[in-house]
């Protein structure tokens, strides 16, 4: 039996609103706002150039159950382009674009097979042999029950068996838990490949047979950093070959810049331009967090009296001289003497914050969130990780309150 070749993608989140981004110029904001659509165009163009046997899209094509008309129009156009080249597309809808949502519907071309809300199978004849796909679409926003047991076990070694599943590995709490499964459950079905979706980080849960999360095609905030894209998969009965294809239009990233021995601000700015220039050459447009590392006594003294907001604004202005647009959204510091202890007062403050609940954080920050001007630029506190708030506050205390001072 010959091998088959296909594209495995998921979590397109077309039309993502990019909540919480501020300070960008109008043209850069438009580029960011359109980035999920442009990343999708890159995926479609790759398929048109390479002509795989089929394309798999495993859930969360859209960013919300209301599915904006603009995002649907772009998706329909992409499917039409693939139809004209006779490239089949098999899709399942996930928790963000479930079938129970309200939207103005677009009719997709005949090359697209979409699963309904019950587990079913679809057979496709390819040049490499028949392929049987098993999957389902979310009929409602929350599918908390395990669906794997409804997937039939492969009964024949002839052809290829591929499972599509938009869900969470049991015990993984990085995303909301939907349609949970265990690795052993998937392996017991004896499929040749499991195409997963829902988790936005690329992961290979098993090889031979492969159980794969491709991640999303475009990062949408600082927690979705690094290159994003999809997999070009070549599958045979002997092995699975995975080639990652990047599609990110705007890359979120974290850049570490060592500043040990730096005495003057112009040296610091030169170091930032040098490192971020390299990133721009590699990625194009990027939105980054800078982490200044290896702070010794001299570099710490240089930065100690500068308000972070002023330093951030200065760095943002300096990056305008780069050939590629790089926007710095956050700066952090990591001292060389990381083993240094906090003062007793600092340690007590950190310990107190460690015990705060989300409700207590809300109480502490209520004046900020109630302010008529500042509140417009803040995301709902529930959208933030309390652990991230605690860590950021502890780092702020570490920088401002050294032991013995």
Secondary structure, 3 states (H helix, E strand, C coil): CCCEEEEEECCCCECCCCCCCCCCCHHHHHHHHCHHHHHHHHHHHHHHHHCCCEEEEECCCECCCCCCHHHHHHHHHHHHHHHHCCCEEEEECCCCCCCCCCCCCCCCCCCEEECCCCCEEEEEEECCEEEEEEECCCCCCCCCCCCHHHCCCCCCCCCEEEEEEECCECCCCCCCCCCCECHHHHHHCCCCEEEEECCCCCEEEECCCEEEECCCCCCCCCCCCCCCEEEEEEECCCCEEEEEEECCCCEEEEEEEECCCCCCHHHHHHHHHHHHHHHHHHHCCEEEEEEEEEECHHHHHHHHCCCHHHHHHHHHHHHHHCCCCEEEEEEEEEECCCCCCECHHHHHHHHHHHCCCHHHHHHHCHHHHHCCCHHHHCCCHHHCCHHHHHHHHHHHHHHHCECCC
